[in-house]
Amino acid sequence: MADTRKVAISCLVEPRHVEYLRRRAPDGNLSQALRALLDRGAFIVKLHGGAMQRAGLPDLLVVYQGRTLWLEVKQPGGRPTPLQAATIDAIRAAGGAAYVVTSVAEALRIVDEAEAMA
């Protein structure tokens, strides 16, 4: 029987996704956060945007311990665009969990909180 975690990782978070995050954060914090989340067993989808996708969606859709988390990835000091902020507000208004993260520590803190609530 196939290890579904490995299948999910290979299909949805490919090396190019980690490289994308590395380019967005030259210090590597966000690619490290992605790896740390995967190591904890998170299921992650990198949203790339495009003509067929709603604009303003957060970068990562993370499912961990039965909770769905939306993560907008920014460099330290970065802020979401007005459209991204409005989308995050809409996700929260619908009862979802959406966050802006700028470091490994922030991403892991969010996952820890999700785990505590599971």
Phi, psi and omega in degrees: 000137183288145174284107186296330178297316180294322178296314180299316181297314184291330182275326190249331177235097183263166178307326180295332177291317178297319179297320177302313180294324179298320179293325181286336180225091186306335179284354177082000184304318186283325175293326175294322178297318178301312179298318180296320178294317178297319180298334178276356178097014179289148173259121188233136173241127175271120179270125186262346183077173180144180186297332184262009182237145177300132179288148175091358179294146176300159185294321186235137171251115186243128173247123182214128178052040177081002179249144177255127182237134175257126181239121172266121186265124178228156172289157178309131182086351180286153179231150177292153175293165177304320179294317178297317179298318179295322179293317177300316177299319180294320177298314180296320180297331179275005179092008180274172180246112181229138186219155169255127180239144179232004182204165175300316183301317179296313180299316181290327176298318180296317179295319178300318179296320178297319180296320180295330182274346184289000000 
